[in-house]
Amino acid sequence: MAYAAYQLQSTDIRDRFIATARASFASDTAQARFVAQYVSGGSPADLVEGYMSREHGTTWCLFDLLPGSPPPMKAGAHYLVAGPAARGGPPPVDVPASLVDAALAAGGPAVNTTEPGAPYAIFAGATTPYVVLVEFHSLRGLQDELTKLRRNLELIALVVAALGVAGAIVAAKRIQRPVQAVGNAARQLGEGRLDTRVPVRGRDEVAELARSFNSMAQQVGDSIAELHAKDRQQRRFVADVAHDLRTPVAAMVAAVDGLDHAATRERSTRLLGAQARRLARLVEDLLEMSRFDAGAVHLETEPVDLADLWADASELVGADIGLRSTGDVTVNGDPRRLHTIARNLLTNALTHGAPPVTVDLDGSRPEEVTVRVADHGPGVPDDLLRLVFDRFVRGDRARTATQGSGLGLAIAQENARLHGGLLVAANASGAVFTLTLPRAGQGSATVV
Protein backbone atom coordinates (compact mmCIF):
# COMPACT_ATOMS: atom_id res chain seq x y z
CA MET A 1 0.00 0.00 0.00
CA ALA A 2 2.87 2.37 0.80
CA TYR A 3 4.51 1.61 -2.57
CA ALA A 4 1.24 2.19 -4.45
CA ALA A 5 0.65 5.44 -2.55
CA TYR A 6 4.18 6.63 -3.36
CA GLN A 7 3.77 5.87 -7.05
CA LEU A 8 0.49 7.75 -7.23
CA GLN A 9 1.76 10.72 -5.24
CA SER A 10 5.11 10.96 -7.07
CA THR A 11 3.42 10.89 -10.47
CA ASP A 12 0.94 13.57 -9.41
CA ILE A 13 3.65 15.80 -7.92
CA ARG A 14 5.88 15.42 -11.00
CA ASP A 15 3.01 16.21 -13.34
CA ARG A 16 2.12 19.35 -11.35
CA PHE A 17 5.76 20.49 -11.38
CA ILE A 18 6.12 19.96 -15.15
CA ALA A 19 2.83 21.76 -15.80
CA THR A 20 3.91 24.74 -13.69
CA ALA A 21 7.36 24.87 -15.35
CA ARG A 22 5.76 24.61 -18.79
CA ALA A 23 3.41 27.50 -18.04
CA SER A 24 6.30 29.65 -16.77
CA PHE A 25 8.41 28.85 -19.86
CA ALA A 26 5.50 29.57 -22.20
CA SER A 27 5.09 32.98 -20.59
CA ASP A 28 8.81 33.75 -20.95
CA THR A 29 8.83 32.57 -24.55
CA ALA A 30 5.83 34.74 -25.44
CA GLN A 31 7.43 37.84 -23.89
CA ALA A 32 10.77 37.15 -25.55
CA ARG A 33 9.08 36.71 -28.93
CA PHE A 34 7.28 40.04 -28.46
CA VAL A 35 10.52 41.80 -27.56
CA ALA A 36 12.37 40.29 -30.54
CA GLN A 37 9.66 41.36 -32.98
CA TYR A 38 8.56 44.81 -31.78
CA VAL A 39 11.49 46.27 -29.86
CA SER A 40 14.30 47.96 -31.81
CA GLY A 41 17.84 48.64 -30.82
CA GLY A 42 19.69 45.46 -31.56
CA SER A 43 19.62 41.97 -32.98
CA PRO A 44 16.83 39.59 -31.95
CA ALA A 45 19.27 37.51 -29.94
CA ASP A 46 20.53 40.60 -28.07
CA LEU A 47 16.98 41.82 -27.39
CA VAL A 48 15.92 38.41 -26.02
CA GLU A 49 19.10 38.24 -23.93
CA GLY A 50 18.38 41.68 -22.51
CA TYR A 51 14.83 40.64 -21.58
CA MET A 52 15.89 37.33 -19.97
CA SER A 53 18.65 39.09 -18.01
CA ARG A 54 15.94 40.80 -16.02
CA GLU A 55 14.29 37.39 -15.11
CA HIS A 56 15.87 36.48 -11.79
CA GLY A 57 15.78 32.93 -10.48
CA THR A 58 15.66 31.37 -13.95
CA THR A 59 18.53 29.47 -15.52
CA TRP A 60 18.54 29.88 -19.32
CA CYS A 61 20.63 30.07 -22.46
CA LEU A 62 20.18 31.14 -26.09
CA PHE A 63 21.11 29.46 -29.34
CA ASP A 64 21.53 31.85 -32.29
CA LEU A 65 21.31 29.66 -35.36
CA LEU A 66 21.18 32.50 -37.93
CA PRO A 67 22.74 31.35 -41.23
CA GLY A 68 26.29 32.69 -41.47
CA SER A 69 26.69 32.82 -37.67
CA PRO A 70 29.15 30.45 -36.00
CA PRO A 71 27.19 27.30 -35.12
CA PRO A 72 27.25 26.10 -31.49
CA MET A 73 29.72 23.39 -30.67
CA LYS A 74 28.34 19.91 -30.67
CA ALA A 75 29.53 16.75 -28.96
CA GLY A 76 27.65 13.69 -29.96
CA ALA A 77 23.92 14.26 -29.39
CA HIS A 78 24.39 17.41 -27.28
CA TYR A 79 25.15 21.05 -27.95
CA LEU A 80 28.00 22.31 -25.83
CA VAL A 81 26.91 25.54 -24.32
CA ALA A 82 29.94 27.85 -24.48
CA GLY A 83 31.01 31.23 -25.79
CA PRO A 84 28.30 33.44 -27.31
CA ALA A 85 25.59 30.83 -26.78
CA ALA A 86 26.03 30.86 -23.01
CA ARG A 87 24.30 34.21 -22.45
CA GLY A 88 22.66 34.44 -19.03
CA GLY A 89 25.32 32.37 -17.30
CA PRO A 90 26.57 28.88 -17.89
CA PRO A 91 23.79 26.26 -17.90
CA PRO A 92 24.04 23.32 -15.51
CA VAL A 93 24.04 20.72 -18.28
CA ASP A 94 24.55 20.43 -21.99
CA VAL A 95 21.44 20.68 -24.15
CA PRO A 96 20.23 17.74 -26.26
CA ALA A 97 20.58 18.70 -29.92
CA SER A 98 17.29 17.02 -30.78
CA LEU A 99 15.47 19.34 -28.36
CA VAL A 100 16.88 22.47 -29.97
CA ASP A 101 16.27 21.16 -33.48
CA ALA A 102 12.69 20.25 -32.62
CA ALA A 103 12.02 23.70 -31.18
CA LEU A 104 13.53 25.37 -34.27
CA ALA A 105 11.50 23.17 -36.59
CA ALA A 106 8.30 23.84 -34.65
CA GLY A 107 8.76 27.57 -35.07
CA GLY A 108 7.74 28.58 -31.60
CA PRO A 109 5.86 26.01 -29.51
CA ALA A 110 7.67 24.94 -26.33
CA VAL A 111 9.20 21.48 -26.16
CA ASN A 112 10.49 19.92 -22.93
CA THR A 113 12.54 16.90 -21.98
CA THR A 114 13.47 15.23 -18.75
CA GLU A 115 16.12 12.60 -19.21
CA PRO A 116 16.15 9.72 -16.67
CA GLY A 117 18.21 10.73 -13.62
CA ALA A 118 18.68 14.32 -14.88
CA PRO A 119 18.57 17.00 -12.18
CA TYR A 120 16.79 19.46 -14.48
CA ALA A 121 13.74 19.66 -16.72
CA ILE A 122 14.78 21.36 -19.99
CA PHE A 123 12.38 23.45 -22.11
CA ALA A 124 13.21 24.86 -25.55
CA GLY A 125 11.23 27.21 -27.78
CA ALA A 126 11.90 29.41 -30.82
CA THR A 127 11.52 33.16 -30.20
CA THR A 128 12.47 34.06 -33.81
CA PRO A 129 12.99 31.75 -36.78
CA TYR A 130 16.67 31.40 -35.79
CA VAL A 131 16.89 32.13 -32.04
CA VAL A 132 16.02 29.31 -29.58
CA LEU A 133 15.46 30.02 -25.89
CA VAL A 134 16.28 27.16 -23.48
CA GLU A 135 15.31 27.14 -19.77
CA PHE A 136 16.48 24.78 -17.06
CA HIS A 137 14.08 24.09 -14.15
CA SER A 138 15.80 22.31 -11.28
CA LEU A 139 14.29 19.00 -10.09
CA ARG A 140 16.18 19.09 -6.80
CA GLY A 141 13.25 20.44 -4.80
CA LEU A 142 10.97 17.91 -6.45
CA GLN A 143 13.39 15.09 -5.68
CA ASP A 144 13.73 16.27 -2.08
CA GLU A 145 9.96 16.35 -1.69
CA LEU A 146 9.62 12.88 -3.19
CA THR A 147 12.42 11.57 -0.98
CA LYS A 148 10.66 12.97 2.09
CA LEU A 149 7.38 11.44 0.94
CA ARG A 150 9.07 8.09 0.37
CA ARG A 151 10.66 8.15 3.81
CA ASN A 152 7.39 9.08 5.46
CA LEU A 153 5.58 6.29 3.67
CA GLU A 154 8.34 3.83 4.55
CA LEU A 155 8.11 4.87 8.18
CA ILE A 156 4.32 4.56 8.13
CA ALA A 157 4.57 1.15 6.46
CA LEU A 158 7.13 0.03 9.04
CA VAL A 159 4.96 1.23 11.94
CA VAL A 160 1.83 -0.34 10.44
CA ALA A 161 3.69 -3.60 9.82
CA ALA A 162 5.02 -3.60 13.39
CA LEU A 163 1.55 -2.90 14.77
CA GLY A 164 0.10 -5.58 12.49
CA VAL A 165 2.65 -8.13 13.65
CA ALA A 166 2.06 -7.19 17.28
CA GLY A 167 -1.71 -7.40 16.79
CA ALA A 168 -1.34 -10.72 15.00
CA ILE A 169 0.78 -12.08 17.86
CA VAL A 170 -1.75 -10.90 20.44
CA ALA A 171 -4.64 -12.34 18.41
CA ALA A 172 -2.77 -15.60 17.89
CA LYS A 173 -2.09 -15.90 21.61
CA ARG A 174 -5.73 -15.13 22.40
CA ILE A 175 -6.76 -17.88 20.01
CA GLN A 176 -3.93 -20.24 20.98
CA ARG A 177 -4.67 -20.20 24.71
CA PRO A 178 -8.28 -21.43 24.47
CA VAL A 179 -7.32 -23.92 21.76
CA GLN A 180 -4.55 -25.25 24.03
CA ALA A 181 -7.08 -25.36 26.87
CA VAL A 182 -9.40 -27.47 24.70
CA GLY A 183 -6.48 -29.74 23.78
CA ASN A 184 -5.47 -30.18 27.43
CA ALA A 185 -9.08 -30.82 28.39
CA ALA A 186 -9.34 -33.45 25.64
CA ARG A 187 -6.26 -35.22 27.01
CA GLN A 188 -7.66 -35.09 30.53
CA LEU A 189 -10.97 -36.44 29.29
CA GLY A 190 -9.11 -39.24 27.52
CA GLU A 191 -7.36 -40.06 30.81
CA GLY A 192 -10.73 -40.61 32.46
CA ARG A 193 -11.39 -37.26 34.15
CA LEU A 194 -14.99 -37.02 33.04
CA ASP A 195 -15.66 -33.81 34.98
CA THR A 196 -13.24 -31.86 32.75
CA ARG A 197 -14.77 -28.72 31.28
CA VAL A 198 -13.43 -25.74 29.30
CA PRO A 199 -14.32 -22.17 30.35
CA VAL A 200 -16.41 -20.39 27.70
CA ARG A 201 -15.63 -16.73 27.04
CA GLY A 202 -17.21 -14.59 24.34
CA ARG A 203 -19.27 -15.58 21.35
CA ASP A 204 -16.66 -16.24 18.67
CA GLU A 205 -15.70 -19.51 16.98
CA VAL A 206 -13.34 -20.47 19.82
CA ALA A 207 -16.14 -20.01 22.35
CA GLU A 208 -18.38 -22.15 20.15
CA LEU A 209 -15.61 -24.79 20.11
CA ALA A 210 -15.46 -24.69 23.92
CA ARG A 211 -19.24 -25.05 24.18
CA SER A 212 -19.19 -27.98 21.76
CA PHE A 213 -16.40 -29.64 23.73
CA ASN A 214 -18.28 -29.19 27.01
CA SER A 215 -21.42 -30.63 25.43
CA MET A 216 -19.42 -33.59 24.12
CA ALA A 217 -17.75 -34.09 27.52
CA GLN A 218 -21.15 -33.99 29.23
CA GLN A 219 -22.56 -36.57 26.82
CA VAL A 220 -19.50 -38.79 27.21
CA GLY A 221 -19.71 -38.51 30.99
CA ASP A 222 -23.41 -39.30 30.97
CA SER A 223 -22.87 -42.24 28.63
CA ILE A 224 -20.08 -43.69 30.75
CA ALA A 225 -22.06 -43.11 33.93
CA GLU A 226 -25.01 -44.87 32.30
CA LEU A 227 -22.74 -47.74 31.27
CA HIS A 228 -21.40 -48.02 34.82
CA ALA A 229 -24.96 -48.00 36.15
CA LYS A 230 -25.93 -50.66 33.62
CA ASP A 231 -22.90 -52.71 34.63
CA ARG A 232 -23.81 -52.45 38.31
CA GLN A 233 -27.40 -53.31 37.47
CA GLN A 234 -26.34 -56.34 35.47
CA ARG A 235 -24.04 -57.52 38.27
CA ARG A 236 -26.83 -57.11 40.79
CA PHE A 237 -29.24 -58.78 38.37
CA VAL A 238 -27.00 -61.82 38.00
CA ALA A 239 -26.51 -62.04 41.76
CA ASP A 240 -30.24 -61.72 42.39
CA VAL A 241 -31.08 -64.29 39.73
CA ALA A 242 -28.60 -66.73 41.26
CA HIS A 243 -30.10 -66.11 44.69
CA ASP A 244 -33.67 -66.54 43.53
CA LEU A 245 -32.88 -69.64 41.50
CA ARG A 246 -30.92 -71.26 44.32
CA THR A 247 -33.86 -71.26 46.74
CA PRO A 248 -36.39 -73.21 44.62
CA VAL A 249 -33.70 -75.47 43.21
CA ALA A 250 -32.51 -76.37 46.72
CA ALA A 251 -36.09 -76.98 47.80
CA MET A 252 -36.71 -79.16 44.75
CA VAL A 253 -33.56 -81.18 45.44
CA ALA A 254 -34.69 -81.75 49.02
CA ALA A 255 -38.17 -82.70 47.83
CA VAL A 256 -36.78 -85.19 45.33
CA ASP A 257 -34.75 -86.81 48.11
CA GLY A 258 -37.90 -87.08 50.20
CA LEU A 259 -39.74 -89.03 47.49
CA ASP A 260 -37.77 -92.12 48.43
CA HIS A 261 -39.55 -92.28 51.81
CA ALA A 262 -43.23 -93.16 52.00
CA ALA A 263 -43.79 -91.06 55.11
CA THR A 264 -42.61 -87.82 53.44
CA ARG A 265 -43.58 -88.60 49.86
CA GLU A 266 -46.88 -86.66 49.88
CA ARG A 267 -45.32 -83.59 51.50
CA SER A 268 -42.32 -83.75 49.14
CA THR A 269 -44.65 -83.96 46.14
CA ARG A 270 -46.53 -80.84 47.20
CA LEU A 271 -43.27 -78.98 47.88
CA LEU A 272 -41.83 -80.05 44.54
CA GLY A 273 -44.91 -78.85 42.67
CA ALA A 274 -44.93 -75.46 44.48
CA GLN A 275 -41.27 -74.83 43.85
CA ALA A 276 -41.57 -75.93 40.21
CA ARG A 277 -44.39 -73.42 39.70
CA ARG A 278 -42.36 -70.73 41.45
CA LEU A 279 -39.36 -71.53 39.29
CA ALA A 280 -41.51 -71.40 36.14
CA ARG A 281 -42.83 -67.94 37.10
CA LEU A 282 -39.32 -66.70 37.79
CA VAL A 283 -38.04 -68.02 34.46
CA GLU A 284 -40.97 -66.42 32.64
CA ASP A 285 -40.30 -63.07 34.34
CA LEU A 286 -36.61 -63.30 33.51
CA LEU A 287 -37.42 -64.01 29.87
CA GLU A 288 -39.71 -61.00 29.82
CA MET A 289 -36.98 -58.72 31.25
CA SER A 290 -34.49 -60.08 28.74
CA ARG A 291 -36.89 -59.13 25.94
CA PHE A 292 -37.05 -55.58 27.31
CA ASP A 293 -33.26 -55.38 27.47
CA ALA A 294 -32.86 -56.76 23.95
CA GLY A 295 -35.45 -54.37 22.51
CA ALA A 296 -37.40 -57.28 21.03
CA VAL A 297 -40.82 -56.43 22.48
CA HIS A 298 -43.80 -56.40 20.13
CA LEU A 299 -46.93 -54.35 20.72
CA GLU A 300 -50.15 -55.53 19.12
CA THR A 301 -52.51 -52.65 19.83
CA GLU A 302 -56.27 -52.49 19.72
CA PRO A 303 -58.97 -50.57 21.59
CA VAL A 304 -59.05 -51.81 25.21
CA ASP A 305 -61.71 -51.05 27.85
CA LEU A 306 -59.65 -50.66 31.01
CA ALA A 307 -62.68 -51.19 33.28
CA ASP A 308 -63.27 -54.69 31.88
CA LEU A 309 -59.54 -55.43 31.87
CA TRP A 310 -59.06 -54.52 35.56
CA ALA A 311 -62.19 -56.41 36.55
CA ASP A 312 -60.82 -59.53 34.83
CA ALA A 313 -57.42 -59.05 36.50
CA SER A 314 -59.05 -58.81 39.96
CA GLU A 315 -60.93 -62.07 39.34
CA LEU A 316 -57.66 -63.70 38.23
CA VAL A 317 -55.82 -62.77 41.43
CA GLY A 318 -58.82 -63.91 43.46
CA ALA A 319 -59.45 -60.78 45.48
CA ASP A 320 -62.36 -58.47 46.13
CA ILE A 321 -61.30 -55.14 44.61
CA GLY A 322 -63.17 -51.86 44.86
CA LEU A 323 -63.33 -50.75 41.24
CA ARG A 324 -64.62 -47.29 40.29
CA SER A 325 -64.68 -45.84 36.77
CA THR A 326 -65.28 -42.26 35.56
CA GLY A 327 -65.66 -41.18 31.94
CA ASP A 328 -64.40 -43.01 28.88
CA VAL A 329 -61.64 -45.40 29.98
CA THR A 330 -60.88 -46.86 26.54
CA VAL A 331 -57.28 -46.70 25.29
CA ASN A 332 -55.43 -48.07 22.28
CA GLY A 333 -52.91 -50.60 23.60
CA ASP A 334 -51.69 -54.17 23.83
CA PRO A 335 -54.31 -55.99 25.96
CA ARG A 336 -51.90 -58.71 27.14
CA ARG A 337 -49.33 -56.23 28.42
CA LEU A 338 -51.95 -53.96 29.97
CA HIS A 339 -53.39 -57.02 31.71
CA THR A 340 -49.88 -57.82 33.02
CA ILE A 341 -49.64 -54.29 34.49
CA ALA A 342 -53.01 -54.67 36.19
CA ARG A 343 -52.26 -58.15 37.53
CA ASN A 344 -48.84 -57.19 38.90
CA LEU A 345 -50.09 -54.04 40.59
CA LEU A 346 -53.01 -55.89 42.21
CA THR A 347 -50.75 -58.75 43.33
CA ASN A 348 -48.32 -56.27 44.83
CA ALA A 349 -51.11 -54.46 46.70
CA LEU A 350 -52.50 -57.74 48.11
CA THR A 351 -49.07 -59.15 48.98
CA HIS A 352 -47.41 -56.13 50.58
CA GLY A 353 -50.41 -54.00 51.50
CA ALA A 354 -53.66 -54.58 53.30
CA PRO A 355 -57.32 -54.50 52.27
CA PRO A 356 -59.35 -52.76 51.18
CA VAL A 357 -57.65 -52.36 47.78
CA THR A 358 -59.27 -49.79 45.50
CA VAL A 359 -58.85 -49.12 41.80
CA ASP A 360 -60.00 -45.72 40.44
CA LEU A 361 -60.11 -45.25 36.66
CA ASP A 362 -60.36 -41.63 35.48
CA GLY A 363 -61.20 -41.09 31.80
CA SER A 364 -62.38 -37.50 32.09
CA ARG A 365 -59.42 -36.07 30.19
CA PRO A 366 -59.53 -36.36 26.39
CA GLU A 367 -55.87 -37.25 25.86
CA GLU A 368 -55.18 -39.80 28.63
CA VAL A 369 -56.61 -42.20 31.17
CA THR A 370 -55.38 -42.42 34.77
CA VAL A 371 -55.53 -45.55 36.94
CA ARG A 372 -54.98 -45.22 40.72
CA VAL A 373 -54.34 -48.40 42.72
CA ALA A 374 -54.36 -47.89 46.51
CA ASP A 375 -54.17 -50.19 49.50
CA HIS A 376 -54.37 -49.56 53.25
CA GLY A 377 -51.16 -51.28 54.31
CA PRO A 378 -48.01 -49.78 55.81
CA GLY A 379 -46.98 -48.24 52.48
CA VAL A 380 -43.62 -48.33 50.76
CA PRO A 381 -40.65 -47.64 53.07
CA ASP A 382 -39.19 -44.22 52.42
CA ASP A 383 -35.76 -45.62 51.56
CA LEU A 384 -37.35 -47.93 48.95
CA LEU A 385 -39.75 -45.44 47.43
CA ARG A 386 -37.34 -44.29 44.69
CA LEU A 387 -36.11 -47.86 44.08
CA VAL A 388 -39.43 -49.67 44.11
CA PHE A 389 -39.43 -50.19 40.31
CA ASP A 390 -35.88 -51.56 40.22
CA ARG A 391 -35.40 -55.24 39.55
CA PHE A 392 -35.45 -57.68 42.47
CA VAL A 393 -36.43 -54.96 44.94
CA ARG A 394 -38.67 -56.32 47.69
CA GLY A 395 -40.11 -54.94 50.86
CA ASP A 396 -38.36 -57.71 52.81
CA ARG A 397 -34.82 -56.35 53.01
CA ALA A 398 -33.46 -59.64 54.35
CA ARG A 399 -34.66 -61.34 51.11
CA THR A 400 -36.54 -64.08 52.95
CA ALA A 401 -38.42 -66.54 50.85
CA THR A 402 -41.56 -65.10 49.24
CA GLN A 403 -43.86 -66.14 46.44
CA GLY A 404 -42.80 -63.13 44.33
CA SER A 405 -39.73 -62.77 42.15
CA GLY A 406 -39.14 -59.06 42.77
CA LEU A 407 -39.68 -58.36 39.06
CA GLY A 408 -43.41 -57.60 38.97
CA LEU A 409 -43.21 -53.82 39.40
CA ALA A 410 -40.21 -53.57 37.05
CA ILE A 411 -42.17 -55.44 34.36
CA ALA A 412 -45.21 -53.24 34.97
CA GLN A 413 -43.15 -50.08 34.55
CA GLU A 414 -41.50 -51.33 31.34
CA ASN A 415 -44.90 -52.16 29.86
CA ALA A 416 -46.18 -48.71 30.82
CA ARG A 417 -43.23 -47.10 29.05
CA LEU A 418 -43.88 -49.16 25.94
CA HIS A 419 -47.35 -47.62 25.77
CA GLY A 420 -45.94 -44.11 26.24
CA GLY A 421 -47.36 -44.02 29.77
CA LEU A 422 -46.03 -43.32 33.25
CA LEU A 423 -46.14 -45.38 36.45
CA VAL A 424 -45.28 -43.72 39.77
CA ALA A 425 -45.46 -44.74 43.42
CA ALA A 426 -46.39 -42.72 46.50
CA ASN A 427 -47.71 -43.14 50.05
CA ALA A 428 -51.11 -41.92 51.25
CA SER A 429 -52.72 -44.05 54.00
CA GLY A 430 -50.93 -46.93 52.29
CA ALA A 431 -49.14 -47.48 49.01
CA VAL A 432 -50.58 -45.70 45.97
CA PHE A 433 -49.52 -46.59 42.41
CA THR A 434 -50.70 -44.23 39.66
CA LEU A 435 -50.66 -45.35 36.02
CA THR A 436 -51.16 -42.76 33.26
CA LEU A 437 -51.80 -44.05 29.73
CA PRO A 438 -52.26 -41.99 26.55
CA ARG A 439 -55.38 -42.87 24.63
CA ALA A 440 -53.56 -43.15 21.28
CA GLY A 441 -50.89 -45.56 22.57
CA GLN A 442 -47.78 -46.37 20.52
CA GLY A 443 -49.46 -48.37 17.74
CA SER A 444 -48.52 -51.82 16.52
CA ALA A 445 -44.72 -51.75 16.44
CA THR A 446 -41.53 -53.32 17.64
CA VAL A 447 -40.02 -51.12 20.33
CA VAL A 448 -36.23 -51.07 20.18
N, C-alpha and C positions, 0 to 999 in steps of 0.2 A: 504493500500500500504506500509506503514511503517512497519507493522508487517510482511508482506510477504518479504520485503527487508531484515529485520533483520534475519528471518529464513534462507534465502538463504545465507546471508553473514556469519552468525554464523556457519552454517554447513560447508561452504567452509573454513573458518578460522580454525575450529577445525580439519578438515581433513588434511589441510596443516601442522598443528602443530603435529598431530599424525604421519604423514608421515615423517616429519623431525626427530622426536624423535625416530621413528623406525629405520631410517637409521643410526642415531648416535649409537643406542644400537647394531645394527647388526655389526657396525664397531668395537665397544668395545668387543663384544662377539668373533668375529673372531680373534682379537689380543690376547685376553685372552686364547682362545683355542690353539693358536700357542705357546704362552708362556708355557702353561701347558704341551704341548706335546714335545717340542724341547729344552726347557731350563732346565738345571739340577741345583741342589743345594737346593732342598727342595721338600716338598709335593706339589701336584697340587694346593691344596687350598692356600698354602702359596705363591706359584709363582703367582697365579692369584691375590691374595691380594696385593702382591708387585707391580704388574703392575697397578692395579686400584688405588693404593695409589698415583701414579704419575698423575692421571686424575683429575685435579682441576675443580671445578664447577659442579661435578656430585655426586649425592647422590646415594649410592649403598650399598648392603650387599651380603654376600655369605652364601650359605647353603651347608655344607659338609655332605652328606648323605651316606658316605662310611660305608658298613656293619661293625659293631663292634664299630663304633664311637657313642658317645652320640647323640641321635636324638634331634632335636630342640623342644623346648616346644611348645605345641599346646593348644589353647583355642578355642573350638568350631571349626569353619571353617577357623581359621587363625593360622598361625605360629607366635609365639611370638619371636620377634627378640631380643635376649639377649645373654650375655656371648660370647662364641667363634663365634657364627654366626653373631655377630654384627660388624664384621671387616669393617673398613672404616667409623666408626661413626654410632651413632644410627639412624635408618631410621625414617622418620616422621610418619609412620603408620605401623601397622602390615600387614603381607603379606598373601593374601588368599592362603590356602593350595592347593586348586585346581589348582592355577596358577603354583605353584612350581611342583606339581605332573605332570601336563601336560607338562611342560618344560623338566622334567626328563624322561618322557615317550617318548617324541619326539626325544630325543637324540641330541639336538642341536638347532633346529630352534627356533627363538624368538617368544614368546607369550606375548600379552599385555592385560591389562584390565583397564577399567576406570569405577569404580563403580559410580552410580548416586550420585551427591553431593560431590564426593571425590575431594580433592585439588590436587591430583597427578594422573598421568598416570603411571602405573606400568608395567614394561617389565621384563620377566624372560626367561633365556636361559641356556642350559647345556653347560659348557665348557669342562667337562670330563664326563664320564658316571655317576659320583656321585657328582660332584660339580656344583651347580646352581648359576648363577650370576643374581642378581635382581637389576634393576635401577629404580629410582623414578624421574620422570620429572614433575616439578611443573606446575600446571595449573593456578597459580595466575595471571601471566602475561596475559594468554589467557582470564581469566575471567575479568581482568581489561579492556582489549581491547574490549571485548564484551559488558561490562557495558558502556564503553564510546560510543561505536557504538549505543547501545540501547538508551542512553540519547540523542545522536545527532539526531537519527531518531525520538524520541519522540518530541524533540524540533522542528524539521522540520515539523512533522505532526501537532503540535500545531500551528505553524506559518501559515502553509498552510490552516489549518482549519479556523483560525481566518481571514486570507485573503479571504478564500472562503465565510465565513459568511458575511464579510464586502461587498464583491462583490455582494453576493446575495441580501443583503439589498439594496445596491445602485441600482442594476438592478430592484429589486422589486419596489423601489420608482419611478424609471424612467418609469416602466410600469404602476404603480398604478396611477401616476399623470394624464397621458392622459386618462386612463380608467375612473378615477373620473371626468375628464373634460367632457368626452362623457356622463357619467351618469347625471351630472349637466345640460348639454345641453339638454339631453332628457327630464328632468323635466321641464326646461324652455320652451321647445317646447310644452310639454303637457299643460303648463299654457297659451299657446296662443302666445308666443313670436316667431313668425314665421321667424324672421330674425336671429335666433340663429345659429351660426356656430362654428365649432371646428377647432382650428389651426392645420394644417398638417405639421409634421416635420419628415423628413427621409423617408425611403422606406420599413420599416418593417411592420409586421402584424398590429401593433397599428396604424401606419399611414394609412394603408389600411382601418382599421376600421373607422378612422376619415373621410377619403374620402367617404366611404360608407354612414356614418351618414350625412355628408354635402349634398351628392346627395339625400338621402332620405328627408332631411329637405327642400331642394330646390323643390323636387317634391310635398311634402306636401304643402308647401307654394303656389306653382303654382296652385295646385288643389283647395286649399281653396280660393285663389284669383279668380280662374275661377268660383267657386261656388258663391262667392259674386257677381261677375260680372253677372252671370246668374240670381241670385236673383234680382239684380237691374234691369236687363233687363226684367225679368218677371213682376216686379212691374210696370215698365214703360209701358210694353206691356198691362197689364190689365188697367192701367189708360188711355192709348191711345185708347184702344178698347172701353172703357166706353164713352170716349169723342166722338169718331167717331160714335158710335151707338146712342148716345143721340141726335145728330143733325138731322139725318133723321127720327128718331122716333118722335121727337118733331114736325118736319115739317109734318109728316104723321098724327099725332094727330090733328094738326091745320087744315090740309086739310080735314080730316074726319068731323070735326065740320062745315067746310064750305059747305059740301054737303047738309046740311039742308036748305040752302038759294039758291034760283034760280039764283040770281044775281052773286053769286060767285061759283056756282056749276062747271062751265066749267073750271075756273082757278084752283079750288081745285082738279078737276080730273087730270089735267095735272101735278100739283105739286105732287099729290099722286103717279102717275105713275113714275115720275122722281126719287122721293125719294125711291120708292120701288126697282127700278132698281139699284140705288146707294147702297141701303142696300144689295141687292142680290150680287153685285160685292164685297162689303166688306166682306160678309159672305164667299163667295167663296175664297177670298184671305186669310182670316183667317183659313179656312179649309186647304188650301195649306200649310201655315206656320206650322200648327199643324202637318201635315204629315211629314214635314222636321224635326221638333223637336222630333217626335216619331220614326224617322228612318224607316218609312213605305212607302218609295217612291220607285216605281217600274220603271225601265228603260226598254223600249222595243226598242232596237236599230235596225237600218237598215241604208243602205247607203242613205244619204240626200244631195241633191244639194243645197247649201246655197244660190246660186244666185236666184233660183226659190223660195226658202222659204222666202227670204227677199222681193222679189217682191210681193209675195202674202200678206205678212204682211203689206206692204205699201199700197196696195189696201184696206186691211181691215180697216186700220186707216183713210183712205180717204185723203191721202196727196200725193203731188207730190214730190217724193224723187229722188235725184240724185244717181243712183246706178251704181257703176263701179266694174268690176270683172277682176282679173288677175290670170292666171294659173288655176289649177284644184282646185275647191272649194268644193269638195265632202268630207264629213266626215261620220263616222259611229256613229250615235246618235239616240236619241229619237226625232222624228220629232215634236211631240206635245210640248215637253218642249223647244226645240230649237225655235219653233214658238213663244212660250210665251216670251222667251228672246228677240226676234226680235220685237215683238209687244210692250213690255214694254219699251224697249229702244227708239223706234220711238215715242211712246206716250209721254215719258218724254221729248224728244227733241222738239216736237211740243208744249207741254204744257208750259214748262219752258224756252225754247229757242226761237229762231227766225229763219225764213227761210233765206237762203236755207239750208235744211238738206241734208247731203251727207252721203252715205254709201259706203265704200271702202272695197272690199273683196280681200285679198291677199292669193293666193294658191301657191306661188312660192316655198315655202319650202316643202320638202318631208314629214316632220313629223307633221306639224301643219298648220292650216288655221287661219288667223287673220282678224277680222272684226272691222273696225273703223267707228264709228257713230259720226258725228260732226254737230253742229249747229252754228249759228252766233248770238246767244243771249248774255246776259251779263255773262254767265258762272256760275260756281258753286261758291258761296261765299267761301272765304278762310277758314273761321271757320267751314264750313260744308263739306269741301272737304274730310276729313278723316272719316266723319260720314255719307256720302251720301248713303251708302249701309245698314245703320242701319234701323231698322223697325220704321215706322211712322215718318221718317225724311222728312220734306218738306222744300222747299225754303221759304215758308211764315212762318216766325218765330212766328207770332201771332196766327197761326193755324186757320186762317179764313176759311170759307167754300170753298172747292174746289171739283172738280169732282173726284179727285184721293183719294186713301186710304192711301198713304204713304208707301205701301208695294210693289210697282211694282219693284223698283230697288233691294230690298232685295230678292224678289222671283227670279229675273233674276240672281243675284249672286249665290243663292243656286243651281239653275239649272245648272249654269256654273260649279260649283264645282262637281256636280254629274257626269258631263261628263269629269272630270279631267282637266277642263279648268280654265281660269283666266279672271276676269273682273275687270278693273281698270278705274278710272276717272281722268281727268286732264283738264286744261284750256289752250286753244290756239285759240284766236279770237272767243271764245265761249266754250261751254262745249264739251269735247271729251271723249267718252267712247270706250275703246278698249277691244274686246273680243278675246281671244286666245283659240282655240279648238284643241285638238290632233285628228289626223285623225282616230286612232284606236278606240277612245272612251273607255267607261268602259264595253261594252258588255251588254247583257240582264241579269240584276241582280237586287236584292233588296239591296239597299244601307242602311246600318244600322249605 
